[in-house]
């Protein structure tokens, strides 16, 4: 079966491990001999380096790629402050435009078999005054991978995100249980509840780690990619 053009990785919240999962998925695709590029359309938070803002998430995705991209197609919008992207955009006077991101994706799609696109924060985080990351996912039309940060409240967040994904007619390709806290109470029961209620396969259950390595974190590739 022909590989999909890519995947859209979203999360139940910020700091739930989207970059880890996106990069781990890229490594899994590499092991299947797929050429792969990671894309972080909007990144907020970084430091100046050689006249540009360097972002850790962007660097992690770049390290996992099989194709070298020296231009900014992999990260069309990078802002200095680690705040909500639409607010960072307003403060820097750089509007986030959906068409710019879609054009960058089209460029990347010509360079690799698969493009793994990582969102920012949760699924409905605003891009600008009119559009959200859900609108971006819809415009891209990619299968969605949901990263669930396993902590108190995650069941509600995961089920609400599922509703938002399915309401837009998107393919819910799979989900990952990432144990972001060390001692979550009844964590096995929480994972079991999500397995019963999420209408997509569990692609990985990632144990808690202070320094997770995407290259050794195992995530199943959804479908036949």
Steps between C-alpha positions, in 0.01 A plus 500: 500500500622850419632688802294795622657838444553532871354519848380784720611460862290682757467477876259527789694802627839666491803312637353154441776369274384587147855562380623175654223304329537683167874431495453139615247450220756638256759251624245220456444610141875508444518138612246425226733667249270797452644842434352733759501867598366656817310828494427735789286766330480724806751492785501735797804521724865512406830684511682717251774322306674647194225753442207260534293341776593137568228278640566169676199324345607601150852374568368165628289445189788602276725243667248222432455581131654309212497805275704812572304826463698819539209737437215592735234282335520265799433789740338799328412672828734505800443752778727596787259487794370163630136615503183428302596523131235751397604731784870461416410578140317818598784615726758454224280643226522183287152370413468122467344419163360160413595534135866547593499178703322307224751623242787388725340158543460464123870574461596238757262239354705508179819417689401194705259207507346614827475835679430488875337826608499594868247742637545730800315459829162334455286442192301825523784740580447819293724587206349845457171682557310263267677165482631227730730201468185296436447709187859427398451126554181514293671690218787250494261206515757279669427208734518626859711347777397610850753515783330462837698635793418247771410711802190595693235627258642324196189290433279804456761680290553197277130438441432866423788504253368185336162667455667801337702280265208285390262797469726635225492178306868432560654156524587423863801277429607416853596624843797480735486479879798701622561480875606858562476466878697245701236387747159540340237320714323204335680561174428152363129555557520836322670343198240222498216754504650686206552177306130429543379846404741631236408384151857454380780254577750552780832550320722510808504530875808700593632467857602807695854620435684820587698479175307302239679417175289505181739258330431229758135584575286248315184625332306291250443651159124529438351307210722390215733800483 
